[in-house]
Amino acid sequence: MYQGLLGRKIRIGTQDLRIAAITLAHRATLITSNRRHFHLIAELPVEDWNAP
């Protein structure tokens, strides 16, 4: 997963890319208040529990 995301030249940090890859590999939902970078990966389900 990581290599696939890396090959797409998504401009986010290495650690965020690894987190996204792990989340996708486990078919999980990423819970974060930092949606800024993760929204660049369309197939990544993201939830922000801090949002009103």
PDB file of N, CA, C and O in Angstrom:
ATOM      1  N   MET A   1       0.826  -1.195   0.000  1.00  0.00           N
ATOM      2  CA  MET A   1       0.000   0.000   0.000  1.00  0.00           C
ATOM      3  C   MET A   1       0.864   1.250   0.000  1.00  0.00           C
ATOM      4  O   MET A   1       0.609   2.196  -0.746  1.00  0.00           O
ATOM      5  N   TYR A   2       1.878   1.244   0.838  1.00  0.00           N
ATOM      6  CA  TYR A   2       2.734   2.420   0.953  1.00  0.00           C
ATOM      7  C   TYR A   2       3.413   2.735  -0.377  1.00  0.00           C
ATOM      8  O   TYR A   2       3.420   3.886  -0.813  1.00  0.00           O
ATOM      9  N   GLN A   3       3.977   1.727  -1.016  1.00  0.00           N
ATOM     10  CA  GLN A   3       4.652   1.938  -2.290  1.00  0.00           C
ATOM     11  C   GLN A   3       3.686   2.463  -3.350  1.00  0.00           C
ATOM     12  O   GLN A   3       4.054   3.301  -4.173  1.00  0.00           O
ATOM     13  N   GLY A   4       2.459   1.970  -3.324  1.00  0.00           N
ATOM     14  CA  GLY A   4       1.454   2.450  -4.266  1.00  0.00           C
ATOM     15  C   GLY A   4       1.134   3.920  -4.060  1.00  0.00           C
ATOM     16  O   GLY A   4       1.025   4.676  -5.025  1.00  0.00           O
ATOM     17  N   LEU A   5       0.982   4.327  -2.803  1.00  0.00           N
ATOM     18  CA  LEU A   5       0.715   5.735  -2.506  1.00  0.00           C
ATOM     19  C   LEU A   5       1.929   6.598  -2.841  1.00  0.00           C
ATOM     20  O   LEU A   5       1.794   7.712  -3.348  1.00  0.00           O
ATOM     21  N   LEU A   6       3.098   6.073  -2.552  1.00  0.00           N
ATOM     22  CA  LEU A   6       4.324   6.805  -2.837  1.00  0.00           C
ATOM     23  C   LEU A   6       4.459   7.043  -4.345  1.00  0.00           C
ATOM     24  O   LEU A   6       4.879   8.119  -4.769  1.00  0.00           O
ATOM     25  N   GLY A   7       4.108   6.057  -5.136  1.00  0.00           N
ATOM     26  CA  GLY A   7       4.188   6.181  -6.586  1.00  0.00           C
ATOM     27  C   GLY A   7       3.218   7.186  -7.168  1.00  0.00           C
ATOM     28  O   GLY A   7       3.416   7.674  -8.281  1.00  0.00           O
ATOM     29  N   ARG A   8       2.166   7.500  -6.420  1.00  0.00           N
ATOM     30  CA  ARG A   8       1.179   8.479  -6.894  1.00  0.00           C
ATOM     31  C   ARG A   8       1.622   9.915  -6.646  1.00  0.00           C
ATOM     32  O   ARG A   8       0.927  10.856  -7.028  1.00  0.00           O
ATOM     33  N   LYS A   9       2.785  10.085  -6.003  1.00  0.00           N
ATOM     34  CA  LYS A   9       3.354  11.419  -5.750  1.00  0.00           C
ATOM     35  C   LYS A   9       2.406  12.322  -4.962  1.00  0.00           C
ATOM     36  O   LYS A   9       2.287  13.514  -5.247  1.00  0.00           O
ATOM     37  N   ILE A  10       1.732  11.737  -3.967  1.00  0.00           N
ATOM     38  CA  ILE A  10       0.851  12.518  -3.101  1.00  0.00           C
ATOM     39  C   ILE A  10       1.737  13.354  -2.180  1.00  0.00           C
ATOM     40  O   ILE A  10       2.635  12.823  -1.527  1.00  0.00           O
ATOM     41  N   ARG A  11       1.488  14.633  -2.131  1.00  0.00           N
ATOM     42  CA  ARG A  11       2.368  15.543  -1.414  1.00  0.00           C
ATOM     43  C   ARG A  11       1.959  15.702   0.051  1.00  0.00           C
ATOM     44  O   ARG A  11       1.431  16.735   0.462  1.00  0.00           O
ATOM     45  N   ILE A  12       2.218  14.649   0.819  1.00  0.00           N
ATOM     46  CA  ILE A  12       2.048  14.714   2.267  1.00  0.00           C
ATOM     47  C   ILE A  12       3.302  14.118   2.898  1.00  0.00           C
ATOM     48  O   ILE A  12       4.112  13.498   2.208  1.00  0.00           O
ATOM     49  N   GLY A  13       3.460  14.298   4.181  1.00  0.00           N
ATOM     50  CA  GLY A  13       4.636  13.793   4.872  1.00  0.00           C
ATOM     51  C   GLY A  13       4.727  12.275   4.851  1.00  0.00           C
ATOM     52  O   GLY A  13       3.725  11.574   4.707  1.00  0.00           O
ATOM     53  N   THR A  14       5.946  11.791   4.998  1.00  0.00           N
ATOM     54  CA  THR A  14       6.204  10.355   4.962  1.00  0.00           C
ATOM     55  C   THR A  14       5.412   9.611   6.024  1.00  0.00           C
ATOM     56  O   THR A  14       4.829   8.564   5.744  1.00  0.00           O
ATOM     57  N   GLN A  15       5.387  10.139   7.228  1.00  0.00           N
ATOM     58  CA  GLN A  15       4.679   9.441   8.309  1.00  0.00           C
ATOM     59  C   GLN A  15       3.172   9.428   8.064  1.00  0.00           C
ATOM     60  O   GLN A  15       2.512   8.422   8.325  1.00  0.00           O
ATOM     61  N   ASP A  16       2.624  10.535   7.565  1.00  0.00           N
ATOM     62  CA  ASP A  16       1.198  10.565   7.247  1.00  0.00           C
ATOM     63  C   ASP A  16       0.878   9.581   6.129  1.00  0.00           C
ATOM     64  O   ASP A  16      -0.176   8.946   6.145  1.00  0.00           O
ATOM     65  N   LEU A  17       1.777   9.450   5.162  1.00  0.00           N
ATOM     66  CA  LEU A  17       1.581   8.502   4.069  1.00  0.00           C
ATOM     67  C   LEU A  17       1.603   7.067   4.597  1.00  0.00           C
ATOM     68  O   LEU A  17       0.832   6.222   4.142  1.00  0.00           O
ATOM     69  N   ARG A  18       2.477   6.798   5.545  1.00  0.00           N
ATOM     70  CA  ARG A  18       2.530   5.463   6.157  1.00  0.00           C
ATOM     71  C   ARG A  18       1.250   5.180   6.944  1.00  0.00           C
ATOM     72  O   ARG A  18       0.709   4.076   6.881  1.00  0.00           O
ATOM     73  N   ILE A  19       0.774   6.170   7.675  1.00  0.00           N
ATOM     74  CA  ILE A  19      -0.475   6.007   8.436  1.00  0.00           C
ATOM     75  C   ILE A  19      -1.627   5.710   7.481  1.00  0.00           C
ATOM     76  O   ILE A  19      -2.446   4.830   7.746  1.00  0.00           O
ATOM     77  N   ALA A  20      -1.688   6.436   6.382  1.00  0.00           N
ATOM     78  CA  ALA A  20      -2.742   6.208   5.390  1.00  0.00           C
ATOM     79  C   ALA A  20      -2.638   4.809   4.803  1.00  0.00           C
ATOM     80  O   ALA A  20      -3.655   4.135   4.633  1.00  0.00           O
ATOM     81  N   ALA A  21      -1.434   4.364   4.494  1.00  0.00           N
ATOM     82  CA  ALA A  21      -1.232   3.038   3.914  1.00  0.00           C
ATOM     83  C   ALA A  21      -1.667   1.940   4.879  1.00  0.00           C
ATOM     84  O   ALA A  21      -2.309   0.972   4.470  1.00  0.00           O
ATOM     85  N   ILE A  22      -1.327   2.082   6.138  1.00  0.00           N
ATOM     86  CA  ILE A  22      -1.727   1.093   7.146  1.00  0.00           C
ATOM     87  C   ILE A  22      -3.239   1.065   7.287  1.00  0.00           C
ATOM     88  O   ILE A  22      -3.839  -0.007   7.379  1.00  0.00           O
ATOM     89  N   THR A  23      -3.855   2.236   7.302  1.00  0.00           N
ATOM     90  CA  THR A  23      -5.314   2.323   7.409  1.00  0.00           C
ATOM     91  C   THR A  23      -5.981   1.647   6.228  1.00  0.00           C
ATOM     92  O   THR A  23      -6.941   0.896   6.405  1.00  0.00           O
ATOM     93  N   LEU A  24      -5.488   1.902   5.029  1.00  0.00           N
ATOM     94  CA  LEU A  24      -6.059   1.278   3.831  1.00  0.00           C
ATOM     95  C   LEU A  24      -5.836  -0.229   3.826  1.00  0.00           C
ATOM     96  O   LEU A  24      -6.727  -0.986   3.442  1.00  0.00           O
ATOM     97  N   ALA A  25      -4.661  -0.667   4.246  1.00  0.00           N
ATOM     98  CA  ALA A  25      -4.344  -2.099   4.262  1.00  0.00           C
ATOM     99  C   ALA A  25      -5.277  -2.871   5.191  1.00  0.00           C
ATOM    100  O   ALA A  25      -5.611  -4.025   4.926  1.00  0.00           O
ATOM    101  N   HIS A  26      -5.691  -2.234   6.268  1.00  0.00           N
ATOM    102  CA  HIS A  26      -6.575  -2.883   7.236  1.00  0.00           C
ATOM    103  C   HIS A  26      -8.051  -2.599   6.964  1.00  0.00           C
ATOM    104  O   HIS A  26      -8.931  -3.021   7.714  1.00  0.00           O
ATOM    105  N   ARG A  27      -8.300  -1.875   5.874  1.00  0.00           N
ATOM    106  CA  ARG A  27      -9.674  -1.486   5.514  1.00  0.00           C
ATOM    107  C   ARG A  27     -10.379  -0.835   6.697  1.00  0.00           C
ATOM    108  O   ARG A  27     -11.523  -1.154   7.020  1.00  0.00           O
ATOM    109  N   ALA A  28      -9.662   0.083   7.329  1.00  0.00           N
ATOM    110  CA  ALA A  28     -10.147   0.767   8.524  1.00  0.00           C
ATOM    111  C   ALA A  28     -10.503   2.216   8.184  1.00  0.00           C
ATOM    112  O   ALA A  28     -10.323   2.671   7.054  1.00  0.00           O
ATOM    113  N   THR A  29     -11.005   2.915   9.181  1.00  0.00           N
ATOM    114  CA  THR A  29     -11.290   4.340   9.069  1.00  0.00           C
ATOM    115  C   THR A  29     -10.279   5.088   9.919  1.00  0.00           C
ATOM    116  O   THR A  29     -10.047   4.736  11.075  1.00  0.00           O
ATOM    117  N   LEU A  30      -9.684   6.110   9.350  1.00  0.00           N
ATOM    118  CA  LEU A  30      -8.706   6.919  10.063  1.00  0.00           C
ATOM    119  C   LEU A  30      -9.431   7.976  10.884  1.00  0.00           C
ATOM    120  O   LEU A  30     -10.219   8.755  10.349  1.00  0.00           O
ATOM    121  N   ILE A  31      -9.162   8.000  12.183  1.00  0.00           N
ATOM    122  CA  ILE A  31      -9.731   8.999  13.084  1.00  0.00           C
ATOM    123  C   ILE A  31      -8.636  10.027  13.349  1.00  0.00           C
ATOM    124  O   ILE A  31      -7.602   9.700  13.932  1.00  0.00           O
ATOM    125  N   THR A  32      -8.862  11.268  12.922  1.00  0.00           N
ATOM    126  CA  THR A  32      -7.858  12.312  13.081  1.00  0.00           C
ATOM    127  C   THR A  32      -8.514  13.686  13.079  1.00  0.00           C
ATOM    128  O   THR A  32      -9.597  13.869  12.522  1.00  0.00           O
ATOM    129  N   SER A  33      -7.853  14.637  13.700  1.00  0.00           N
ATOM    130  CA  SER A  33      -8.312  16.018  13.596  1.00  0.00           C
ATOM    131  C   SER A  33      -7.507  16.759  12.531  1.00  0.00           C
ATOM    132  O   SER A  33      -7.709  17.953  12.310  1.00  0.00           O
ATOM    133  N   ASN A  34      -6.592  16.041  11.872  1.00  0.00           N
ATOM    134  CA  ASN A  34      -5.760  16.616  10.815  1.00  0.00           C
ATOM    135  C   ASN A  34      -6.236  16.112   9.454  1.00  0.00           C
ATOM    136  O   ASN A  34      -5.595  15.256   8.844  1.00  0.00           O
ATOM    137  N   ARG A  35      -7.340  16.633   8.991  1.00  0.00           N
ATOM    138  CA  ARG A  35      -7.876  16.216   7.694  1.00  0.00           C
ATOM    139  C   ARG A  35      -7.144  16.893   6.544  1.00  0.00           C
ATOM    140  O   ARG A  35      -7.307  16.505   5.387  1.00  0.00           O
ATOM    141  N   ARG A  36      -6.343  17.897   6.853  1.00  0.00           N
ATOM    142  CA  ARG A  36      -5.689  18.720   5.838  1.00  0.00           C
ATOM    143  C   ARG A  36      -4.929  17.894   4.808  1.00  0.00           C
ATOM    144  O   ARG A  36      -5.058  18.141   3.609  1.00  0.00           O
ATOM    145  N   HIS A  37      -4.142  16.921   5.248  1.00  0.00           N
ATOM    146  CA  HIS A  37      -3.361  16.122   4.320  1.00  0.00           C
ATOM    147  C   HIS A  37      -4.112  14.891   3.835  1.00  0.00           C
ATOM    148  O   HIS A  37      -4.010  14.521   2.665  1.00  0.00           O
ATOM    149  N   PHE A  38      -4.852  14.268   4.707  1.00  0.00           N
ATOM    150  CA  PHE A  38      -5.450  12.986   4.372  1.00  0.00           C
ATOM    151  C   PHE A  38      -6.569  13.097   3.345  1.00  0.00           C
ATOM    152  O   PHE A  38      -6.916  12.097   2.716  1.00  0.00           O
ATOM    153  N   HIS A  39      -7.141  14.276   3.157  1.00  0.00           N
ATOM    154  CA  HIS A  39      -8.202  14.415   2.156  1.00  0.00           C
ATOM    155  C   HIS A  39      -7.657  14.251   0.735  1.00  0.00           C
ATOM    156  O   HIS A  39      -8.434  14.097  -0.207  1.00  0.00           O
ATOM    157  N   LEU A  40      -6.341  14.280   0.572  1.00  0.00           N
ATOM    158  CA  LEU A  40      -5.726  14.108  -0.744  1.00  0.00           C
ATOM    159  C   LEU A  40      -5.803  12.659  -1.242  1.00  0.00           C
ATOM    160  O   LEU A  40      -5.561  12.389  -2.418  1.00  0.00           O
ATOM    161  N   ILE A  41      -6.138  11.742  -0.350  1.00  0.00           N
ATOM    162  CA  ILE A  41      -6.260  10.327  -0.712  1.00  0.00           C
ATOM    163  C   ILE A  41      -7.750  10.000  -0.730  1.00  0.00           C
ATOM    164  O   ILE A  41      -8.346   9.727   0.312  1.00  0.00           O
ATOM    165  N   ALA A  42      -8.339  10.028  -1.909  1.00  0.00           N
ATOM    166  CA  ALA A  42      -9.791   9.947  -2.064  1.00  0.00           C
ATOM    167  C   ALA A  42     -10.385   8.675  -1.462  1.00  0.00           C
ATOM    168  O   ALA A  42     -11.472   8.720  -0.886  1.00  0.00           O
ATOM    169  N   GLU A  43      -9.702   7.562  -1.584  1.00  0.00           N
ATOM    170  CA  GLU A  43     -10.268   6.293  -1.121  1.00  0.00           C
ATOM    171  C   GLU A  43     -10.078   6.041   0.377  1.00  0.00           C
ATOM    172  O   GLU A  43     -10.495   5.001   0.886  1.00  0.00           O
ATOM    173  N   LEU A  44      -9.458   6.977   1.078  1.00  0.00           N
ATOM    174  CA  LEU A  44      -9.192   6.828   2.505  1.00  0.00           C
ATOM    175  C   LEU A  44     -10.370   7.356   3.324  1.00  0.00           C
ATOM    176  O   LEU A  44     -10.656   8.553   3.295  1.00  0.00           O
ATOM    177  N   PRO A  45     -11.054   6.472   4.055  1.00  0.00           N
ATOM    178  CA  PRO A  45     -12.138   6.959   4.910  1.00  0.00           C
ATOM    179  C   PRO A  45     -11.570   7.672   6.140  1.00  0.00           C
ATOM    180  O   PRO A  45     -10.768   7.105   6.883  1.00  0.00           O
ATOM    181  N   VAL A  46     -11.990   8.906   6.341  1.00  0.00           N
ATOM    182  CA  VAL A  46     -11.461   9.732   7.430  1.00  0.00           C
ATOM    183  C   VAL A  46     -12.626  10.299   8.229  1.00  0.00           C
ATOM    184  O   VAL A  46     -13.617  10.766   7.666  1.00  0.00           O
ATOM    185  N   GLU A  47     -12.490  10.251   9.551  1.00  0.00           N
ATOM    186  CA  GLU A  47     -13.466  10.877  10.447  1.00  0.00           C
ATOM    187  C   GLU A  47     -12.741  11.778  11.424  1.00  0.00           C
ATOM    188  O   GLU A  47     -11.631  11.478  11.863  1.00  0.00           O
ATOM    189  N   ASP A  48     -13.379  12.880  11.758  1.00  0.00           N
ATOM    190  CA  ASP A  48     -12.864  13.828  12.746  1.00  0.00           C
ATOM    191  C   ASP A  48     -13.858  13.880  13.881  1.00  0.00           C
ATOM    192  O   ASP A  48     -14.935  14.458  13.738  1.00  0.00           O
ATOM    193  N   TRP A  49     -13.509  13.277  15.015  1.00  0.00           N
ATOM    194  CA  TRP A  49     -14.433  13.242  16.149  1.00  0.00           C
ATOM    195  C   TRP A  49     -14.457  14.569  16.899  1.00  0.00           C
ATOM    196  O   TRP A  49     -15.293  14.754  17.783  1.00  0.00           O
ATOM    197  N   ASN A  50     -13.571  15.483  16.571  1.00  0.00           N
ATOM    198  CA  ASN A  50     -13.557  16.802  17.199  1.00  0.00           C
ATOM    199  C   ASN A  50     -14.446  17.794  16.494  1.00  0.00           C
ATOM    200  O   ASN A  50     -14.724  18.866  17.032  1.00  0.00           O
ATOM    201  N   ALA A  51     -14.899  17.461  15.300  1.00  0.00           N
ATOM    202  CA  ALA A  51     -15.744  18.376  14.526  1.00  0.00           C
ATOM    203  C   ALA A  51     -17.120  18.496  15.186  1.00  0.00           C
ATOM    204  O   ALA A  51     -17.641  17.523  15.730  1.00  0.00           O
ATOM    205  N   PRO A  52     -17.699  19.691  15.135  1.00  0.00           N
ATOM    206  CA  PRO A  52     -19.016  19.877  15.763  1.00  0.00           C
ATOM    207  C   PRO A  52     -20.126  19.172  15.004  1.00  0.00           C
ATOM    208  O   PRO A  52     -21.287  19.236  15.408  1.00  0.00           O
TER     209      PRO A  52
END
